[in-house]
Amino acid sequence: MAAIAFTQTHIYTKQAGPKDKDKYCIQCLECSDRNIYVGTRDSTVQHLTLDQTQAQAQAQAQTQAQAQARECRTRKLGPSSPIKQLRSVPLLNHLLVLWEQCVTALDMFSLEPVPGLKAIQHSSCMEVCGRPPSTPRTPCRREGDSVELITASSRRRSVRIHAVWADRWEVLREVPLPQDPVSLAVDGSCVSVATVDRYHLVDYRAGSLLELFPHDRSRRQGAMVVPTGGGEFLLDAPGSLGMFVMSTGTCQRPPLPWPREVLAAAVCFPYILALQPRGLSVYSLLDHTLKQTVALDGARGLVPGPEGVLVFTDRQIWAMSLVPLQEQVQALVICQRLDEALFLLDGVQSHLPQHSYEELHKDISYLAGMHRFNQRAFDAAKELFIAGDLDPREIISLYPDMRPCLGDRGLVSRRGETTVGQEEVADLARLQREDAAAYRLYLDFLADYLAVARATGRGGPREAVDCVLLRVYAEQGAAGEGESLRQLVASPNACRLDRCVSVLEHHNRYFVLGMLYQSHGNHVKAIKTWVKIADGHFEDPSCPDVYEHIVSTLTTQDIDVVWMFAEWALQKNQEVGVQIFTKHQQENNDQNTFGAEEILKFLKNYPQASLFYLEFLINKEKSETEGYHTDLALAYVNQTLQAFSGQDEPPEAGETRGKLQELLWSSMSYDVPAIHQRIMATGLHVERAIVLGRSGDHTQALRVLVHEGCEPHAAQAYCHRAAQERSHASGPGDAVGLRGTLLLTLLSMYLCSDALAAEALELLGDNALHFPPVRVLELLPGAWSVGLVCRYLVGSLRETLHRRRMGGLQRALAQAEYLRHKVLWTQASKTMVRVHKGQKCQACQKELTEAFIRTVGGQLLHTSCTNTQNH
């Protein structure tokens, strides 16, 4: 089958007689269903009828070339003057004839003049509104029906709109033109008019005129205007271009390049036919490419006909019949022009039955995809398979080693079953044996295609797709595919254990095997599989952090499952393993929750894990239980003392001691005597001082720091931290007093020993703001010079001066505010207030019959209402 758009059929030839050989010449043509009307050069209207359907005509055209139109009637209108246009009006059974610049109405069948319809004078061209591109059957006419007729007059330079009834016509509106009209076309209420040198758009309902671009056709040639439907016109533009113009004056398609000598054009979706003196060119309306050429010597014009167009020469008429669109698509497929077939099919979708379109689209997409598949153009093949909604099992069945994943009922194939042809498929079994690298490319395509089909919801049976996808990912083995394999089994999937377990075990994908068990709800078996990886029984380098994954999984499991693996997790790593308790996501079920006492009892053999769990209870859960705080403090003490027992202090010892000190300062729930008893005989002097301070014995705490611990800086820090804690508990006023008291106590201890004089001077210099000068001068030894305490004196005097000046500034601001209010009061008291009878209080809305005041804003209020309003 040749891939052509139109078939050519000869339907009529006017046999030449001895006398009229040179007189008969077809000038114009009109077609209405099976009726063909011929207008000649010698003022004759001829009526022809088609005796056969188009299908019969095509079959006959291949065997013999005889006429298929029968001559019915002929009418001579007058002297030898050519008939310019014929237009049929099936609704009224009228045939409109444009002859000698007059529009005359004849009966469509008898060709007799219609009574009551006088000729419309001075008409250069005409068109019937709503005239379909192909001729339908004559509808049933009702009385009062009318159509609209558009005529253009060179004499009037205007476009006139007529209403045509069965026995009369009437001018409805007239729109002036700037030049003489040459030709016109109508689409809806828009008329495209070609004048002597340019095109115009006329909206005859609104009466507007829009000027378009010029043309280069002479008056004799006539400018070409063709309606394409949807409010669009095809115009012959300069430079051999067919310009598509919407009724709004804009272009939504690129111009169509065509030959210079185009006599006429017509649209027969999805094609544009351009007539030339020696042939007919067929262009696609979808992509503007040339699809077919037909040789026709002496062609003069063409008009829309039944299922195509009619082309006429001087004495002959040819029918160009559109090949059914479905047959065109099939022909393109047979010619291996698969991309063109798909493009044409998508373009004519609205003109095909939905079922036929879907079936064709699937078949062609399959064949085109297979063609790209064989060429290893995998991206294009994937898009075609997805667009064609292909069952993935058809692709899976091409891979011999993947067929077991389909099961007994999974083998399907469209090969040999398509309605448009067949496509050979690459032998993947041979390729697997002979070229592993090339086969790997096909495997990569399969994985990519199945993943996209699965994600778009076009994956067909999920069970087969997921099993094959798992196997492909497992065989690929690279890091990227390993991540894809994890994502597959981690998401909701339909992988069957009986088909996938052996595949994962064969490729040592035990971690993914555990995830597969987990996705099927077998959490215990999944964790046991991962435990074997962590213990070294299974080798799977794809997951180096399997232990952390086990712990993370246990945090989401039921309590029974957690206890099953708790001991193993803590033996591996106490710090990480304790997360099965601290990060466990509890359900809202009081009967199935962890108990802190039960966990602490279990963690007695795991001191580090116990410490982390106590931290969790106190810091995260905000527990105020005395036992938890005491146990945590003792754990910190033991860990700190254990770290100090070695020769070298480990880095974490300082961190642990810092946690201990912070706990002793911030917590109010631990057992103070028990902690003091534990650290009293140790070298933890700072901690001992904090505990003494917690019991209120700050003097003893400072004595421990100064004399036993020999940590003067720690003593000074103790004073500030103790004041800070007092501020949190009682307020900043108590904190200031306590800080001063503690610093004076510490200064007294320093001054009692000559060895601590340097520390005393440093204490004074660093805290000059907090020492009262009088008390300090009373405590200082008389032998000390001013130079020794110069730093303290300067800082203290500067602070005293600053406070005094700030006090003066505050007093001045308060005095200014007082004076401002006094001025306002004075101004208000000297202003006369006029009170009318019946005037009411602005607050209570009662009459002012008792003492009242006037506010700064001018409101009058009772004195009793003033206090109420202020409140």
C-alpha positions in Angstrom: 0.0 0.0 0.0 1.5 3.3 -1.1 1.5 6.1 1.5 -0.6 8.7 -0.3 -3.2 11.1 1.1 -5.6 11.4 -1.9 -6.6 9.2 -4.8 -7.4 10.7 -8.2 -10.6 9.7 -10.0 -11.8 11.0 -13.3 -15.6 11.7 -13.1 -16.5 13.8 -16.2 -15.4 14.9 -19.6 -17.3 17.2 -21.9 -17.1 15.7 -25.3 -16.4 18.3 -28.0 -18.9 18.7 -30.8 -18.2 19.9 -34.3 -19.5 23.4 -33.6 -18.8 24.1 -29.9 -15.4 22.7 -29.7 -13.8 26.0 -28.9 -16.8 27.5 -27.0 -17.3 25.1 -24.0 -14.9 25.9 -21.2 -15.5 25.3 -17.5 -15.2 28.5 -15.6 -16.4 27.5 -12.1 -17.7 24.6 -10.1 -20.0 23.9 -7.2 -20.8 20.7 -5.4 -23.6 19.8 -3.1 -23.7 16.1 -2.0 -24.1 14.2 -5.3 -24.9 17.2 -7.3 -22.3 19.0 -9.3 -23.0 22.4 -10.9 -20.8 23.7 -13.7 -20.5 27.3 -14.8 -19.1 27.8 -18.3 -17.5 30.6 -20.2 -20.6 30.9 -22.5 -23.1 31.7 -19.7 -24.3 28.1 -19.3 -25.1 26.4 -16.0 -25.0 22.6 -16.2 -26.2 20.2 -13.6 -24.4 16.8 -13.1 -25.1 14.0 -10.7 -22.7 11.4 -9.4 -24.0 7.8 -10.0 -21.5 6.0 -7.7 -20.1 6.3 -4.2 -16.5 7.4 -3.7 -15.4 3.9 -2.8 -16.8 2.5 -6.1 -15.3 5.4 -8.0 -11.9 4.6 -6.6 -12.2 0.9 -7.5 -13.3 1.8 -11.0 -10.5 4.4 -11.4 -8.0 1.6 -11.1 -9.6 -0.5 -13.9 -11.0 1.9 -16.4 -11.2 5.6 -17.1 -14.9 6.3 -18.0 -17.1 9.2 -16.8 -18.9 8.8 -13.5 -21.1 11.9 -13.6 -24.4 12.0 -15.5 -25.6 15.1 -17.3 -29.1 16.2 -16.0 -30.1 19.7 -17.0 -28.5 22.7 -18.7 -29.6 26.3 -18.7 -28.4 29.2 -20.8 -28.5 32.4 -18.9 -27.8 34.8 -21.8 -25.1 36.0 -24.2 -21.6 34.6 -24.1 -20.4 36.0 -20.8 -18.5 33.8 -18.3 -20.2 32.7 -15.0 -17.9 33.8 -12.2 -19.2 31.9 -9.2 -21.8 29.3 -8.2 -22.9 28.7 -4.6 -25.6 26.2 -3.5 -28.0 26.8 -0.6 -29.4 23.3 0.2 -31.6 24.6 3.0 -33.6 26.6 0.4 -32.9 24.5 -2.7 -31.4 27.6 -4.3 -28.4 27.8 -6.6 -26.9 31.3 -6.5 -25.1 32.4 -9.7 -22.8 35.3 -10.0 -23.0 36.4 -13.7 -22.4 39.8 -15.3 -21.9 41.3 -11.8 -25.4 40.1 -10.7 -26.4 37.4 -8.2 -29.3 35.4 -9.6 -31.1 32.5 -7.8 -32.0 29.3 -9.6 -33.7 26.2 -8.4 -31.1 23.6 -7.6 -32.8 20.8 -9.6 -34.8 22.5 -12.4 -32.4 25.4 -12.9 -35.4 27.6 -13.3 -35.3 31.2 -11.8 -36.8 31.5 -8.3 -39.9 33.7 -8.4 -39.7 36.8 -6.3 -35.9 36.9 -6.0 -34.7 39.7 -8.2 -31.0 39.9 -9.1 -28.6 41.6 -6.8 -26.9 44.2 -8.9 -23.2 45.4 -8.8 -21.7 42.3 -7.1 -18.0 41.5 -7.7 -17.9 38.3 -5.5 -20.1 36.4 -3.1 -20.1 33.8 -0.3 -22.8 32.0 1.7 -22.3 32.2 5.5 -22.0 28.9 7.3 -21.2 27.0 4.0 -19.6 23.8 5.1 -16.2 22.7 3.7 -17.7 19.4 2.5 -21.3 19.1 1.2 -23.8 17.5 3.6 -27.1 16.1 2.7 -29.9 18.6 2.2 -31.6 19.3 5.5 -35.3 19.5 6.0 -36.4 23.0 5.3 -38.9 24.7 7.6 -40.9 27.7 6.7 -39.2 31.0 7.6 -35.7 29.5 7.4 -33.1 31.8 6.0 -29.3 32.1 5.3 -26.9 35.0 5.2 -25.3 35.9 1.9 -22.2 38.1 1.7 -21.6 40.2 -1.4 -18.8 42.6 -2.3 -19.4 45.5 -4.7 -16.6 47.3 -6.6 -19.0 50.0 -7.6 -20.0 50.7 -4.0 -16.7 49.6 -2.5 -18.5 47.9 0.4 -19.4 44.5 1.8 -23.1 43.8 2.1 -24.9 41.2 4.2 -28.1 39.9 2.9 -30.7 37.6 4.5 -32.0 35.1 2.0 -35.4 33.4 2.3 -37.1 31.0 -0.1 -38.9 33.8 -1.9 -37.1 37.0 -1.0 -33.9 38.6 0.2 -33.1 41.7 2.2 -30.0 43.8 2.9 -29.1 43.7 6.6 -25.9 45.7 6.9 -23.3 47.3 4.7 -19.6 47.8 5.7 -17.5 50.2 3.5 -14.1 49.2 2.0 -11.1 51.4 1.2 -10.6 49.8 -2.2 -12.3 47.6 -4.8 -12.9 44.0 -3.6 -11.5 41.1 -5.5 -12.4 38.0 -3.5 -13.7 37.1 -0.1 -14.2 34.2 2.4 -16.4 33.9 5.4 -16.0 32.2 8.8 -18.6 33.0 11.4 -19.1 36.7 11.6 -15.7 37.5 10.1 -15.2 38.2 6.4 -11.7 38.1 4.9 -11.7 40.4 1.9 -8.9 40.8 -0.7 -8.9 44.2 -2.4 -6.7 45.2 -5.3 -3.5 45.3 -3.3 -4.0 44.0 0.2 -6.1 41.9 2.6 -8.7 43.1 5.2 -10.7 41.5 8.0 -14.3 42.7 8.4 -16.5 41.8 11.4 -19.9 42.5 9.9 -21.8 42.2 13.2 -19.6 44.8 14.9 -19.1 46.8 11.6 -15.3 46.9 12.1 -12.5 46.8 9.5 -8.9 45.6 10.2 -6.2 46.1 7.6 -3.7 43.3 7.1 -0.7 42.9 4.8 -0.4 43.5 1.0 -0.3 40.9 -1.7 1.4 40.8 -5.1 -1.4 39.3 -7.3 -2.9 41.2 -10.2 -6.6 41.9 -10.6 -6.7 39.3 -13.3 -5.1 36.6 -11.2 -7.3 37.4 -8.3 -6.1 37.2 -4.7 -6.7 34.0 -2.9 -8.7 33.7 0.4 -9.4 30.3 1.9 -11.2 29.6 5.2 -9.5 26.8 7.2 -12.1 26.6 10.0 -12.0 27.8 13.6 -11.9 31.4 12.7 -8.8 31.1 10.6 -8.0 32.0 7.0 -5.3 31.0 4.5 -4.0 34.0 2.5 -1.6 34.1 -0.4 1.2 36.4 1.0 4.2 37.9 -0.9 7.2 35.7 -1.3 5.3 32.5 -2.1 4.0 32.0 1.4 0.6 30.8 2.6 -0.2 32.9 5.6 -2.6 31.7 8.3 -4.5 34.6 9.9 -7.0 34.4 12.7 -10.1 36.5 12.8 -8.4 38.6 15.4 -5.6 39.5 13.0 -3.0 37.3 14.7 -1.1 34.3 13.4 -1.0 31.0 15.4 0.8 28.9 12.8 4.0 29.5 10.8 3.5 30.4 7.2 3.4 27.6 4.5 6.0 27.9 1.7 4.4 26.9 -1.6 5.0 27.4 -5.3 4.7 30.8 -7.0 1.9 30.0 -9.4 -0.8 28.8 -7.1 -4.2 29.1 -8.8 -6.4 28.0 -6.0 -6.2 26.3 -2.6 -8.6 24.3 -0.4 -8.4 22.7 3.0 -9.4 19.1 3.5 -8.3 18.2 7.0 -5.5 17.4 7.7 -4.2 18.7 4.4 -4.0 21.8 2.3 -4.3 21.3 -1.5 -2.5 24.0 -3.7 -3.4 23.9 -7.4 -0.9 24.9 -10.1 -1.3 25.0 -13.9 0.3 21.6 -14.3 -0.3 19.8 -11.0 -1.7 19.6 -7.5 0.5 19.8 -4.3 -0.7 18.3 -1.1 0.7 19.8 2.1 0.1 18.7 5.7 -1.8 21.1 7.8 0.0 19.7 10.9 3.7 20.2 10.0 3.5 22.1 6.6 5.5 19.4 4.8 4.8 18.3 1.2 3.1 14.9 1.3 1.9 14.3 -2.4 2.0 15.7 -5.8 -0.5 14.9 -8.6 0.1 15.8 -12.3 -2.8 17.7 -13.8 -2.3 19.5 -17.1 -4.4 22.5 -17.8 -6.0 22.7 -14.3 -8.1 25.8 -13.7 -9.6 25.5 -10.2 -10.8 23.3 -7.4 -13.7 23.3 -5.0 -14.6 21.2 -1.9 -16.3 18.0 -3.0 -17.6 14.8 -1.5 -14.9 13.4 0.8 -12.2 15.5 -0.8 -12.0 18.1 -3.6 -13.0 18.5 -7.2 -10.4 19.7 -9.7 -11.5 20.9 -13.1 -9.8 21.8 -16.4 -11.4 23.3 -19.5 -13.5 20.2 -20.2 -12.8 17.7 -17.5 -13.5 17.2 -13.8 -11.4 15.1 -11.5 -12.2 14.0 -7.9 -9.4 14.0 -5.4 -10.7 11.7 -2.7 -9.2 11.6 0.8 -7.9 8.2 1.7 -9.4 7.2 5.0 -7.2 8.4 7.8 -6.9 5.0 9.4 -5.7 3.6 6.0 -3.1 6.4 5.7 -1.7 5.6 9.1 -1.5 1.9 8.3 0.2 2.7 5.0 2.9 4.8 6.7 3.6 2.0 9.2 4.0 -0.5 6.3 6.5 1.9 4.7 8.4 2.0 8.1 7.6 5.7 8.5 6.6 5.1 12.1 7.2 8.6 13.4 5.1 10.1 10.6 2.4 7.6 11.4 2.3 8.5 15.1 2.4 12.2 14.3 -0.5 11.9 11.8 -2.5 9.8 14.2 -2.2 12.3 17.1 -3.1 15.1 14.7 -6.3 13.5 13.5 -7.4 12.0 16.9 -10.5 14.1 17.0 -11.6 12.8 13.6 -11.3 9.1 14.5 -13.5 6.9 16.8 -11.9 6.8 20.2 -11.6 3.0 20.1 -9.9 3.0 16.7 -7.5 5.7 17.8 -6.5 3.9 21.0 -6.0 0.6 19.2 -3.9 2.2 16.5 -1.9 4.2 18.9 -1.0 1.2 21.0 0.0 -0.9 17.9 2.1 1.9 16.3 3.7 2.8 19.6 4.6 -0.8 20.1 6.1 -1.1 16.6 7.9 2.2 16.8 9.2 1.4 20.2 10.5 -2.0 19.0 12.2 -0.3 16.1 14.0 2.1 18.4 14.7 -0.8 20.8 16.5 -2.7 18.1 18.5 0.4 17.2 19.4 0.8 20.9 17.7 4.2 20.9 16.5 3.4 24.4 15.3 6.8 25.5 13.0 7.1 22.5 11.8 3.5 22.9 11.0 4.1 26.5 8.9 7.1 25.7 7.0 5.2 23.0 6.3 2.3 25.2 5.0 4.5 28.0 2.9 6.7 25.6 1.4 3.5 24.0 0.4 2.2 27.5 2.3 -1.0 26.7 2.0 -3.9 29.1 5.5 -4.2 30.6 5.3 -8.0 30.4 5.6 -7.7 26.7 9.1 -6.2 27.1 10.0 -8.6 30.0 9.1 -11.6 27.8 11.9 -10.6 25.4 14.5 -11.3 28.1 14.9 -15.1 28.4 16.3 -15.1 31.9 13.5 -12.8 33.2 10.6 -15.0 32.1 10.6 -17.1 35.3 9.7 -13.9 37.2 6.5 -13.7 35.2 5.1 -17.0 36.4 3.0 -19.4 34.4 0.4 -16.9 33.3 2.7 -13.9 32.8 4.0 -14.5 29.2 2.3 -12.1 26.8 3.3 -10.8 23.4 1.8 -8.5 20.8 4.2 -9.7 18.1 2.2 -10.9 15.1 -1.1 -9.6 16.7 -0.9 -5.9 15.7 -3.3 -4.5 13.1 -0.6 -2.5 11.3 2.4 -4.7 10.9 5.2 -6.5 12.6 8.7 -5.7 13.8 11.6 -8.1 14.3 13.1 -8.1 17.8 16.7 -8.5 18.7 17.8 -12.0 19.9 18.7 -11.1 23.5 19.6 -14.7 24.4 22.3 -14.8 21.7 23.4 -11.3 22.7 23.7 -12.4 26.3 26.1 -15.2 25.3 28.2 -13.3 22.8 28.3 -9.7 23.9 27.8 -9.1 27.6 28.5 -5.4 27.4 25.7 -4.9 24.8 23.3 -7.1 26.8 24.1 -4.9 29.8 22.7 -1.9 27.9 19.5 -3.8 27.3 19.3 -4.6 31.0 19.8 -0.9 31.9 17.0 -0.1 29.5 14.7 -2.6 31.1 15.4 -1.3 34.6 14.8 2.3 33.5 11.6 1.5 31.6 10.1 -0.6 34.4 10.9 2.1 36.9 9.2 4.8 34.9 6.2 2.6 34.1 5.9 1.7 37.7 6.1 5.4 38.8 3.5 6.6 36.2 1.0 3.9 37.2 1.2 2.2 33.9 3.2 -0.8 35.2 0.5 -3.4 34.5 0.6 -6.3 37.0 2.7 -5.0 39.9 3.8 -8.4 40.9 5.6 -9.3 37.7 7.1 -5.8 37.3 8.4 -5.6 40.9 9.9 -9.1 40.8 11.7 -8.4 37.5 12.9 -5.0 38.6 14.3 -6.5 41.8 16.2 -9.1 39.8 17.6 -6.5 37.4 18.8 -4.3 40.2 20.3 -7.2 42.0 22.2 -8.3 38.9 23.5 -4.8 38.0 25.4 -4.6 41.3 26.7 -1.1 41.0 26.3 1.4 43.8 23.6 3.4 42.1 21.6 0.3 41.3 22.0 -0.8 45.0 20.3 2.4 46.1 17.6 1.8 43.6 17.2 -1.7 44.9 16.8 -0.4 48.4 14.2 2.2 47.3 12.2 -0.5 45.6 11.9 -2.8 48.6 11.5 0.0 51.0 8.5 1.4 49.2 5.2 -0.5 49.0 5.9 -3.4 46.5 4.4 -6.6 45.2 7.7 -8.7 45.2 7.0 -12.3 45.9 9.2 -14.0 48.5 9.3 -17.3 46.7 10.7 -15.6 43.5 12.9 -12.9 45.1 14.6 -14.5 48.1 16.8 -16.9 46.1 17.8 -14.0 43.8 18.9 -11.8 46.6 20.8 -14.6 48.4 22.5 -15.6 45.1 23.9 -12.0 44.7 24.7 -11.6 48.5 22.1 -8.8 48.9 21.2 -9.9 52.5 20.6 -6.4 53.7 17.9 -5.9 51.0 16.6 -9.3 51.8 15.9 -8.1 55.3 14.2 -5.0 54.0 12.1 -7.3 51.8 11.1 -9.4 54.9 10.3 -6.1 56.6 8.1 -4.9 53.8 6.1 -8.1 54.0 5.5 -7.6 57.8 8.1 -10.2 59.0 10.1 -7.8 61.2 11.7 -10.4 63.4 13.1 -12.3 60.4 14.3 -9.1 58.9 16.2 -8.1 62.0 17.7 -11.6 62.4 19.0 -11.4 58.8 20.6 -8.0 59.6 22.1 -9.4 62.8 23.8 -12.1 60.9 25.4 -9.5 58.6 26.6 -7.5 61.7 28.0 -10.6 63.3 29.8 -11.6 60.1 27.8 -14.7 59.2 26.6 -13.0 55.9 28.8 -10.9 53.7 27.1 -7.9 52.3 29.3 -4.8 51.8 26.4 -2.8 50.4 25.5 -1.6 54.0 28.4 -0.8 56.3 26.1 0.8 58.9 23.9 -2.2 59.4 24.1 -2.1 63.2 22.8 1.5 63.3 20.0 0.5 60.9 19.0 -2.4 63.3 18.9 0.0 66.2 16.9 2.5 64.2 14.4 -0.3 63.2 14.1 -1.5 66.8 12.9 2.0 67.9 9.8 1.5 65.8 9.0 -2.1 66.8 6.8 -3.6 69.5 8.2 -4.0 73.0 8.5 -7.8 72.7 10.6 -7.4 69.6 12.8 -4.8 71.3 13.5 -7.1 74.3 14.3 -9.9 72.0 17.3 -8.0 70.6 18.1 -5.6 73.4 20.9 -7.6 74.9 22.6 -8.1 71.6 22.3 -4.4 70.7 23.9 -3.3 74.0 26.7 -5.8 73.8 27.7 -4.4 70.5 27.7 -0.7 71.5 26.2 0.6 74.7 26.1 4.2 73.5 24.2 3.4 70.3 22.3 0.4 71.6 20.6 2.4 74.4 18.8 4.3 71.7 16.3 1.4 71.4 14.9 2.7 74.6 15.6 6.5 74.4 14.3 6.9 70.9 11.6 4.4 71.0 8.4 5.7 69.4 5.7 4.8 72.0 2.2 4.1 70.9 -0.7 5.5 72.9 -1.3 2.3 74.7 -0.6 2.3 78.5 -0.5 -1.5 78.6 2.3 -1.8 76.1 4.9 0.8 77.2 8.4 0.7 78.6 8.8 1.2 82.4 11.8 3.3 83.4 12.5 1.1 86.5 12.4 -2.0 84.3 14.9 -0.6 81.9 17.2 0.7 84.6 17.1 -2.8 86.2 18.0 -4.3 82.8 20.9 -1.8 82.3 22.6 -2.5 85.6 25.1 -4.6 83.8 25.7 -1.9 81.2 27.0 1.2 83.1 27.6 3.4 80.1 24.1 2.7 78.7 22.6 3.2 82.1 24.3 6.7 82.3 22.9 7.6 78.9 19.4 6.5 79.8 19.5 8.5 83.1 20.5 11.5 81.0 17.6 10.9 78.8 15.2 10.7 81.7 16.4 14.0 83.3 17.3 16.1 80.3 14.7 15.0 77.8 11.9 13.6 79.9 12.4 16.3 82.6 12.0 13.7 85.4 12.2 15.1 88.9 12.6 11.7 90.6 15.3 12.0 93.4 16.6 8.6 92.7 17.3 9.3 89.0 19.1 12.5 89.8 21.2 10.9 92.6 22.1 7.9 90.5 23.2 10.1 87.6 25.3 12.2 89.8 26.9 9.2 91.4 27.5 7.7 87.9 29.2 10.9 86.9 31.4 10.8 90.1 32.4 7.2 89.5 33.2 7.8 85.9 35.2 10.9 86.7 37.1 9.2 89.5 37.8 6.2 87.3 39.2 8.5 84.6 41.5 10.3 87.2 42.8 7.0 88.5 45.1 6.7 85.4 48.3 8.6 84.8 46.9 10.5 81.8 43.6 12.3 82.0 41.5 11.3 79.0 39.7 14.0 77.1 36.3 12.8 78.0 37.0 13.1 81.7 36.7 16.9 81.5 33.4 16.6 79.7 32.1 14.2 82.3 33.2 16.4 85.1 31.5 19.4 83.5 28.3 17.5 83.2 28.6 16.6 86.9 29.1 20.2 88.0 26.2 21.4 85.8 23.9 18.7 87.3 24.9 19.6 90.9 24.3 23.3 90.2 21.0 23.0 88.3 19.3 20.0 89.9 17.2 20.4 93.1 16.2 16.8 93.3 19.4 14.8 94.2 20.2 13.5 97.7 22.7 16.1 99.0 24.1 14.1 102.0 24.6 11.0 99.8 26.5 12.9 97.2 28.6 14.8 99.8 29.4 11.5 101.6 30.6 10.0 98.2 32.9 12.9 97.2 34.0 14.1 100.6 37.2 12.0 100.7 38.0 12.6 97.0 39.8 15.3 95.1 36.6 16.7 93.6 36.8 19.9 95.6 34.7 22.0 93.3 31.9 19.5 93.3 32.2 19.2 97.1 31.9 23.0 97.4 28.8 23.0 95.1 27.2 20.4 97.3 28.0 22.4 100.5 26.6 25.5 98.8 23.4 23.6 98.0 23.0 22.9 101.7 23.5 26.6 102.5 27.1 26.5 103.9 28.7 28.9 101.5 31.5 29.8 103.9 32.6 26.2 104.2 32.3 25.8 100.5 34.7 28.7 99.9 37.1 27.4 102.5 37.3 24.1 100.7 38.1 25.8 97.4 40.6 28.2 98.9 42.5 26.0 101.5 41.9 22.4 100.4 41.5 22.7 96.7 43.8 25.6 96.2 41.7 26.8 93.3 41.2 30.6 93.7 39.7 31.0 90.3 37.2 28.3 91.1 36.3 30.1 94.3 35.6 33.3 92.4 33.5 31.5 89.8 31.6 29.8 92.7 30.6 33.2 94.1 29.1 34.3 90.7 27.4 31.0 90.0 25.9 30.9 93.4 24.5 34.4 93.0 23.2 33.5 89.6 21.3 30.4 91.0 19.9 32.7 93.7 18.7 35.1 91.1 16.8 32.3 89.3 15.3 31.2 92.6 14.5 34.5 94.4 15.2 37.4 92.1 18.0 39.7 91.1 17.8 41.7 94.5 18.8 38.7 96.6 21.5 37.7 94.0 23.2 41.1 94.3 23.3 40.8 98.1 24.6 37.3 98.0 27.3 38.0 95.5 28.6 40.9 97.6 28.5 38.8 100.8 30.3 35.9 99.2 33.0 38.1 97.6 33.7 39.8 100.9 33.9 36.4 102.6 36.4 35.2 100.0 38.4 38.5 100.3 38.6 38.0 104.1 40.0 34.4 103.6 42.6 35.7 101.1 43.7 38.5 103.5 44.2 36.1 106.3 47.2 34.6 104.5 50.1 36.6 103.1 50.5 33.9 100.5 47.1 34.7 99.0 47.7 38.5 98.7 48.1 38.3 94.9 44.8 36.4 94.7 43.1 39.1 96.9 44.4 41.9 94.6 43.2 40.0 91.5 39.8 39.5 93.2 39.5 43.2 93.9 40.5 44.2 90.4 38.1 41.8 88.7 35.1 42.6 90.8 35.4 46.3 91.6 31.8 46.8 90.8 30.5 44.4 93.4 32.7 45.4 96.4 31.4 48.2 98.7 34.4 50.6 99.0 33.9 51.3 102.8 33.9 47.6 103.7 36.9 47.0 101.5 38.9 49.8 103.1 38.1 48.4 106.5 39.5 45.0 105.6 42.6 46.0 103.7 45.9 45.8 105.7 47.3 49.2 106.7 50.7 48.3 105.2 49.3 48.1 101.7 50.0 51.1 99.5 47.7 52.9 97.2 49.5 51.6 94.2 48.6 48.0 95.1 44.9 48.7 95.1 45.0 51.4 92.4 43.2 49.1 89.9 40.3 48.5 92.4 40.1 52.1 93.5 39.9 53.4 89.9 37.2 50.9 89.0 35.2 51.4 92.1 35.3 55.2 91.8 34.4 55.1 88.2 31.4 52.9 89.0 30.4 55.2 91.9 30.6 58.2 89.6 28.6 56.5 86.9 25.9 55.5 89.3 25.7 59.1 90.7 25.5 60.6 87.2 22.9 58.1 86.1 20.9 58.9 89.2 21.0 62.6 88.5 20.0 62.0 84.9 17.0 59.9 86.0 16.0 62.6 88.4 16.2 65.3 85.8 14.0 63.2 83.4 11.5 62.7 86.1 11.5 66.4 86.9 10.9 67.2 83.3 8.0 64.8 83.0 6.5 66.4 86.2 6.8 69.9 84.8 5.2 68.8 81.5 2.2 67.4 83.3 2.0 70.5 85.5 2.0 72.8 82.4 -0.8 70.8 80.9 -2.8 70.9 84.1 -2.3 74.7 84.3 -3.4 75.2 80.8 -6.5 73.1 81.3 -7.4 74.8 84.6 -7.3 78.3 83.0 -9.6 77.4 80.1 -13.2 78.3 80.2 -15.6 75.4 79.9 -19.1 75.9 78.7 -21.6 73.4 80.0 -25.1 73.2 78.4 -28.2 72.1 80.1 -28.6 68.4 79.8 -24.9 67.8 78.8 -23.8 64.3 79.8 -20.7 62.6 81.2 -18.6 61.0 78.5 -18.1 57.9 80.6 -21.5 57.1 82.2 -23.7 59.1 79.8 -25.6 60.7 82.8 -26.2 64.4 83.1 -23.5 66.5 84.8 -25.5 67.3 88.0 -22.5 66.9 90.4 -18.8 67.7 90.5 -17.0 67.0 87.3 -13.6 67.5 85.6 -12.3 68.3 82.2 -9.6 66.0 80.8 -6.6 67.1 78.7 -8.5 65.8 75.6 -11.5 68.0 76.4 -13.8 65.4 77.7 -16.1 66.2 80.7 -16.3 63.4 83.3 -17.8 63.0 86.7 -15.0 62.8 89.4 -16.3 59.4 90.3 -16.1 58.3 86.7 -12.5 59.4 86.4 -11.1 56.6 88.6 -13.3 54.0 86.8 -12.0 55.1 83.4 -8.4 54.9 84.5 -8.9 51.4 85.7 
